[in-house]
Amino acid sequence: MIHTSELSFKYKNSDTLFRFPEIDLDAQDSLLILGESGIGKTTLLHLLAGILKPDSGKITIHDTDLNSLTRSQMDKFRGEHIGLVFQKKHAIPSLSVYENLKTRLFFSDKHIDELAVDTVLEQLNLKACKHKNINEISEGQLQRLGIAMAVIHQPKVILADEPTSSLDDKNCNMVINLLKEQAEKNNANLIVITHDHRIKHVFQNTITL
Ligand SMILES: Nc1ncnc2c1ncn2[C@@H]1O[C@H](COP(=O)(O)OP(=O)(O)OP(=O)(O)O)[C@@H](O)[C@H]1O
């Protein structure tokens, strides 16, 4: 469950004040946030992830008011409950696929459940490259690893920043289906921000900034 109200934000070195529309999601709802380049989509995603703090307004995720958390409490909350799929892939190149997943679990304070790791690898068709280094896997495998790293700790919320805009139609559909599937399996909210209108039909709820 995610609720935001009267959110606004301004970068310190800028005069632009971003004001964001209300978001109101029940358990397991998904949401697509559309908007042209530079409108503030990533900024909103970073507010929802608690990476940025709003100048005004409130964000509540599963009954936790993000404003009430200190920086370190927010880092812990994010590590445990939020899964982030980044525009730029965030795997550590010197580690294997498996070691990257283990590292992600370490940051969420969850113990390493080997069965859960294997299940996610299986679901995302990554089992064959479990022990390969990041520089030995394909772009598509790296993309799927990004999703695996966002869901391995079974977050309440999955936030994805432009997960499809650089992909062809086939891979675009695959990535969106994987994200939706993983959100359903974890009973998580999925929020995707994009300017990619190809995925509009897949979401019940959309907001245009
Ligand atoms: N750290 C920052 N300091 C100052 N301005 C910033 C900062 N980060 C982003 N901006 C500016 O804020 C505006 C919104 O950026 P944001 O990345 O949220 O847009 P976006 O809608 O996600 O764009 P895109 O689709 O191109 O990724 C842009 O004009 C950007 O230059």
Ligand as a Chemical Component Dictionary entry (heavy atoms), coordinates in Angstrom:
data_LIG
# 
_chem_comp.id                   LIG 
_chem_comp.type                 NON-POLYMER 
_chem_comp.pdbx_formal_charge   0 
_chem_comp.three_letter_code    LIG 
# 
loop_
_chem_comp_atom.comp_id 
_chem_comp_atom.atom_id 
_chem_comp_atom.alt_atom_id 
_chem_comp_atom.type_symbol 
_chem_comp_atom.charge 
_chem_comp_atom.model_Cartn_x 
_chem_comp_atom.model_Cartn_y 
_chem_comp_atom.model_Cartn_z 
_chem_comp_atom.pdbx_ordinal 
LIG N1  N1  N 0 20.773 16.369 -8.892  1  
LIG C1  C1  C 0 20.153 17.280 -9.643  2  
LIG N2  N2  N 0 20.368 18.594 -9.471  3  
LIG C2  C2  C 0 19.730 19.518 -10.208 4  
LIG N3  N3  N 0 18.831 19.242 -11.171 5  
LIG C3  C3  C 0 18.579 17.940 -11.396 6  
LIG C4  C4  C 0 19.213 16.889 -10.651 7  
LIG N4  N4  N 0 18.752 15.703 -11.097 8  
LIG C5  C5  C 0 17.875 15.994 -12.073 9  
LIG N5  N5  N 0 17.765 17.328 -12.254 10 
LIG C6  C6  C 0 16.915 18.022 -13.225 11 
LIG O1  O1  O 0 15.568 17.824 -12.853 12 
LIG C7  C7  C 0 14.771 17.626 -14.021 13 
LIG C8  C8  C 0 14.014 16.319 -13.892 14 
LIG O2  O2  O 0 14.938 15.245 -13.905 15 
LIG P1  P1  P 0 14.442 13.730 -13.873 16 
LIG O3  O3  O 0 15.649 12.875 -14.043 17 
LIG O4  O4  O 0 13.596 13.526 -12.687 18 
LIG O5  O5  O 0 13.533 13.692 -15.193 19 
LIG P2  P2  P 0 12.936 12.454 -15.994 20 
LIG O6  O6  O 0 11.512 12.773 -16.290 21 
LIG O7  O7  O 0 13.202 11.196 -15.271 22 
LIG O8  O8  O 0 13.810 12.498 -17.331 23 
LIG P3  P3  P 0 14.291 11.316 -18.315 24 
LIG O9  O9  O 0 13.052 10.699 -18.888 25 
LIG O10 O10 O 0 15.093 12.056 -19.346 26 
LIG O11 O11 O 0 15.122 10.358 -17.501 27 
LIG C9  C9  C 0 15.714 17.674 -15.226 28 
LIG O12 O12 O 0 15.641 18.965 -15.797 29 
LIG C10 C10 C 0 17.071 17.424 -14.614 30 
LIG O13 O13 O 0 18.073 18.098 -15.340 31 
# 
loop_
_chem_comp_bond.comp_id 
_chem_comp_bond.atom_id_1 
_chem_comp_bond.atom_id_2 
_chem_comp_bond.value_order 
_chem_comp_bond.pdbx_ordinal 
LIG N1  C1  SING 1  
LIG C1  N2  SING 2  
LIG C1  C4  DOUB 3  
LIG N2  C2  DOUB 4  
LIG C2  N3  SING 5  
LIG N3  C3  DOUB 6  
LIG C3  C4  SING 7  
LIG C3  N5  SING 8  
LIG C4  N4  SING 9  
LIG N4  C5  DOUB 10 
LIG C5  N5  SING 11 
LIG N5  C6  SING 12 
LIG C6  O1  SING 13 
LIG C6  C10 SING 14 
LIG O1  C7  SING 15 
LIG C7  C8  SING 16 
LIG C7  C9  SING 17 
LIG C8  O2  SING 18 
LIG O2  P1  SING 19 
LIG P1  O3  DOUB 20 
LIG P1  O4  SING 21 
LIG P1  O5  SING 22 
LIG O5  P2  SING 23 
LIG P2  O6  DOUB 24 
LIG P2  O7  SING 25 
LIG P2  O8  SING 26 
LIG O8  P3  SING 27 
LIG P3  O9  DOUB 28 
LIG P3  O10 SING 29 
LIG P3  O11 SING 30 
LIG C9  O12 SING 31 
LIG C9  C10 SING 32 
LIG C10 O13 SING 33 
# 
